[in-house]
C-alpha cells in the first residue's frame, strides 16, 4: 500500500489531457497498487466518483 493507505489509481480511458499510459506506468512501479480504468469516461464522471468513493471506504475500513 502506498503513502497514507493510498493504493488505487482511477483513470478515465477517454481523458484526453492525460493518456491512460501514465497511470499504467505508475501502477507498474507502485507495488500492490490497483489500477481502475473507467472505460466510458474522461476526466471524471459518475463512474469515476463511485470508484473513488469505494476506494476511500476501503481505506477508511482499514483504519484503527
N, C-alpha and C positions, 0 to 999 in steps of 0.2 A: 504494500500500500504506500502511496506517496505521502507528501507532507500533509499534516493535519487530516489524515484519513481520505484524501482525495485520490481516487483511482479510476474514475470514469471520464472518458473523453466523448463528448456528444457533439456530433457534427452533421449538418445537413449536406447531403450529396450535391444539391443544387446551389450551394453557396458559391457565387462567382467571385467573391472577394477573397476567399480562402479555399483553395482546392483541397479535396479530401486526402491528397497525398501528404499534406502537412500533418494532420493528426495521425495518419497511418505510420509515418516515420517516428513520431513521438511515442506512439503506442509500442512500436518495436523496441524502442530503447528504454521504456519505462516498465520495469519488471512488475508483473502481476496487475498491470492496468487492464481496463476494459475499454474497448472501442465500440461505441454505439453510433452507427451511421443511420441517419434518418433519410430514407431514400427519396421521399416526396417533398422535402422541404429544403429551403435555402438557409439563410442566416436567421434561424428561429422560426417559431410557429407552434401550434398546439401539440404536435407530437414531440417536438424538442423539449417543450416545457414539461410535458408529462414524464419524459425520460429524466429530466433534471430533478423533478420532484421525487421520483422513485430513488434516484441515486442519493439525494440528500436524506431521505427517510432511512435508507440502508445505513448511511454513515451515522445518523442520529441513534439508530437502534443499537449500534455497536459501542456507543459511548457509555462510560460508567454512570 
